[in-house]
């Protein structure tokens, strides 16, 4: 069977070192150990240490593990919002987070622009009663990036609001300044190149204080995965319930591998690959980038409109070349394709894909 290359937006291609790490995990019987054992504590400690190095996470911020990034939406709303959250909405996932707030009977507001468009500084004015601002830094459905330089502006203009960042499909690419971020979270099946089933939640003491305040007021902040419960166990490098032990083990190994390459090298390679892809799409008679404003184009999830062939025809064409691309999201499947550009996608394989696009 021919080797396939997965340029899907998540789950995506596994990082090239994962197969060897899985073999070693099987030899060490990682899947059978207790999550209360010293062996697991070592895996937890190693994973968080390597993540701090890779993402430049300061000691002011704690790291805990959940089942998914979607779960963190719910935990944030339960633990950090009494009534009023504000959501920047420009695609399916930022929209879903806003809908979660409605379902949990909060009173959320939103700043919304059309699908495929980005936000500008004029959108950064926030009402005074907002407790939490929800930013989707990389909207996976639309391939739109929220400029990092806007985050300090949000913090300066809204010192009492918690600034929370969904970095699901951009980590480990962005160089985040955590001094202006209270909570950042992601899942591992995209940029980290790992099997799905693990969420990573980075949060500071302001989030803890908010959760404590709500609990003291007699409000429910959840049960086993509330902020106090997660942090109590994390202090001993453990989790409240049985976690994805293999996922945490692999995360530590892959983060260590990425640290050997260096975060800045990863960023430079991501920029390099993205530049070639966007140029190919702009010059092709078959495609055009969905996001027209270059400042707002994602470097890690590239969305293209199909002009002469249907997305189904395009995906089939590349599948025959053993290149598996992503379809457009939801109703946009009939118009668009998505191409992931993660650290797991080598320059060689990515430029092979660019050559195929240019040769259509």
KAQUIPE-V957789 format. One record per helix or strand. SS is the DSSP state (H for helix, E for strand). FROM is the first residue (numbers start at 1). TO is the last residue. If there is no record, write none. Layout:
BEGIN
SS_FROM_TO / SS_FROM_TO
END
This chain:
BEGIN
E_5_7 / H_18_27 / H_30_32 / H_38_55 / E_61_66 / H_69_80 / E_85_89 / H_92_103 / E_109_112 / H_121_124 / E_132_136 / E_138_139 / E_144_145 / H_149_157 / E_162_166 / H_178_180 / E_183_187 / E_199_204 / H_205_216 / H_227_234 / H_245_261 / H_263_283 / E_287_289 / H_294_296 / E_297_297 / E_301_306 / H_311_320 / E_323_327 / H_330_334 / E_336_340 / H_347_358
END
